[in-house]
Amino acid sequence: MTVDSHSTCVVLKNSADSAAISQMNWKEISERKTKQRQALLDRWPEWKLKQAVVDYVTDVSALPTSQLTPREIEIVHQDATSLVHSMRDRRYTALEVIKAFCHVATIAQGLTNCLTEIMFEDGLKRAAELDRHLEKTGEVVGPLHGLPVSVKDHILVKNYDTSTGYIAWAFNSATKDAVAVDILRKAGAVLYVKTANPQTLLSLETNNNIFGRTCNPFNRTLTSGGSSGGESALIAVHGSPMGIGTDIGGSIRIPAAHMGLYGLKGSVARMPHAGLVGSHDGMDAIIGALGPIATSGRDLSLFCRVMLQYEPWLVEPQLLEIPWKQHVVDGEGIPEKLSIAILWDDGVVGPHPPILDALKRTKDALLAAGHEVIPWIPVDHQNAWDIITKLYFLDGGAEYREILKDDPAVPQSNWILSQVPNNGRPFTVAEIFQLNLARDTFRCKIAAHWNDTRLKTTTGRHVDAILCPVAPTLAPPHDTTQWWGYTSYWNLLDFPAAVFPVGRFKAQGYTPLDISAEYTIPVHARNAVEHSVRAQWDPVIYDNAPVSLQLVGRRLNEEKVLAILRMVEDAFDTSRMVII
């Protein structure tokens, strides 16, 4: 096993008793890992939930903070930007901040199964060091001084396991940090937990045979999303103010959307990416992106600004040397009157009614604020899925099948492996050349399509961004995710995209908005996937699920996307948390 193609060396070491572990079956490995995790949590019994919660209680979102003091509640409800300012001003110590988040994380784990590696002891020690430094020098260590940050499991953290959801990779600790983790440490962040990701990573739900399934705290019958589903579940209940996720088909945006959070997938080579463990190391026909999940839009900018402040391109040559342009995020060069295109339906799987409602409400708010809104005509979304699945599986799925030979495939792994093209055969070199050409041709086609929007706007400019669903459903029941097209499409194009919350769905008394003037819903399902997704729609199933949307920009325009996001939120004040 190696780290990804953007790293420079193998940085994992086997456990000292690897010979004994190699003789274990998958159930024994799972039992050992989960017992280790629990033993570490048991060191702080005062952070455990004092009451038992029966399985049929679905909404557990308020319980993780239910035992906090008023001061602790104040701490964990602040976003990352507020917290770093408060610690710099000595309103809070780093130690009391990390204790509050460890307390919430402990309870969150018991309710949602969101954690993998417990690093509380190291976190408490580091926080105390930071407090002493500030007391002695009067200066913070860096721009994230004292900020607790959670880390997705497959991202290397020195001295901690990086099992990545695979039984075969359990008990392999990292000998160095990922580039992003190294920057977090230099910036003064406090690392205290790693969070769950699914078997294969190539999944929009979070479930594996080591730790099991991660649930949605707003409705535990629904998924937390994936592959950064541990991050989203933890952050949603205030167990972390900011976390690191990764995204090659929706794995930051889907979990953020399913939890009512903010998430950013940038273009490839903007954010540091070295030091991730996963399948298909060395494959660069389609590459994932590392990015933040947080509780505010400004925290997305904070993360990116800090990452690039430390010039990661000097240690990761694959990165583009493009410093963060905060002045653009703050609005410089952004037109006062935006032109936004709305994608109502991708032409393959139409969205469920609450998502269409959210698009309608956001459109109305943008128009009321003086912005221009036009339709975005969908282009070849099924073809895009066909291309990207070929790029995911250039080896015909061989590596996944090999790693899973002693690790039974969980349902979503079975589903994605059912999408393997070419009858499971590897593509030849000549075929890979043609696939790369098809990818680049598709990108040129959509760039021209975007350019042509200038013919439809009143300003004569092409649209500034695209507003669209994140998925055709709200967080769905476990093991039922089956259409990635609203997120993977933008991965294929390498466009940056930010997810943001617009409300919470309530089933009682729900009546869909009339959107007939905006979009005509097809009478009949256009394909088997859409038929299945339509059959899923029942308001009761999705009760209490967050409702989110996605804002997409042109390649390498992450700052502009975040600037436009702020303007969209000014038009549609999400602090009201409108009940959809």
Summary of the structure (lengths in Angstrom):
residues: 580
radius of gyration: 22.6
end to end distance: 46.1
largest distance: 69.5
contacts: 2150
relative contact order: 0.12
helix: 41%
strand: 14%
